[in-house]
Amino acid sequence: MAPEISVEGSVSKIMREQATRFCTLIGDIGDFFHWEPERLEEELILRSESVHLQRALSFGARPGSQAQASLAQSLRNFSIPLHKIGLSTQACILDEEALAIRRECYRARPGEQRPYLADVLDGYSRHLHVTGRRDEALEAAEEAIKYWRLLYEFNPDEYSVKLAGALQELGIGLSSMQRLEECKAAEEEALMLWRSLYREEPERYRSSLVNSLTNHIITMKDLGLQDESRTLYAEFCELHALMG
């Protein structure tokens, strides 16, 4: 006897596959617009549409599934341009939903999901800081760094930049709360990483190292460590001269 074929099920599957491909397409276009500041409005429209479609595609999916992970990524991608136009509170709402989903995904597949969870926490921390929720921002930043450290230990070439950037942002948050000794420690670790990256690729990482030095010089001055700040300033001037 020939197997029974569900026409309705086949059509549903085809429609889902088409919707998934369309989501991928608008996500790719959104990624392109992300690097074109003058196309921010278009990026916002695409990111919003992507979230809408991913919600529909993930409806009824089990917690931690790939469909849920795709929704989390769409939410994260939408939060970034919202933050850019000053809607950081709305960005935080999306981050919180994305974070809850990523935690479920991390419980199911920790090795695969660790960088995505760290990335959501990283962005959430920055958005929280702008909205004045500094304690929560610090908590999210510290959790992100915990995951970036784990990733860095296994693959330093891949995650040096992420860890350095997260430490630098942590330093900024600690400085704003006048926790200068902790800020100094975070900045020193970030500076060590940026110097290492600069030695490998000077042109690519010079500006990042200069920014890191700038933050650390200010912190050292605030702590009254004038000799150390002068040494750092000499390094800063040398690098800044190379930037033309």
Secondary structure, 3 states (H helix, E strand, C coil): CCCCCCHHHHHHHHHHHHHHHHHHHHHHHHHHHHCCHHHHHHHHHHHHHHHHHHHHHHCCCCCCCHHHHHHHHHHHHHHHHHHHCCCHHHHHHHHHHHHHHHHHHHHHCHHHHHHHHHHHHHHHHHHHHHCCCHHHHHHHHHHHHHHHHHHHHHCHHHHHHHHHHHHHHHHHHHHHCCCHHHHHHHHHHHHHHHHHHHHHCHHHHHHHHHHHHHHHHHHHHHCCCHHHHHHHHHHHHHHHHHCC
